[in-house]
Amino acid sequence: MDDTLFFFMALTLLGVWIFVSGRRRKKAAEELRSQVVKGAFVMLTSGIYGSIVNVKDDRVELETAPGQKLTVAIGAVRSIEKKLVKPAARKASSPASKTKTPDAKTRAKPTKSGSSK
């Protein structure tokens, strides 16, 4: 009798957990869909980034590069991202530029391996 009671309690808890997590996932999907508007910068499930140019029914038109547009399903939008900022050009005084690379005269010459006479 105890085993049967434990089984039904575990099954009930599993059902409640599945129901609650499904509601949470549905709410998150609706919130994301409300943020999919023209001008938003998004990432697709495939990892492609782009700005939304047009939203029509269940499709989204993205501009991935200037003049390059993709039309994808609205469900392919994974997240709304912050606009990526290109890093500034490195200055000549950066630490990476201070390290000296050996010139052709000071480089070690490769040795022949194999025979040692």
HELIX and SHEET records of a PDB file:
HELIX    1   1 ASP A    2  GLN A   35  1                                  34    
HELIX    2   2 ILE A   74  ALA A   76  5                                   3    
HELIX    3   3 PRO A   95  LYS A   98  1                                   4    
SHEET    1   A 5 GLN A  68  ALA A  73  0                                        
SHEET    2   A 5 ARG A  59  ALA A  65 -1                                        
SHEET    3   A 5 TYR A  49  LYS A  56 -1                                        
SHEET    4   A 5 PHE A  41  LEU A  44 -1                                        
SHEET    5   A 5 VAL A  77  ILE A  80 -1                                        
END                                                                             
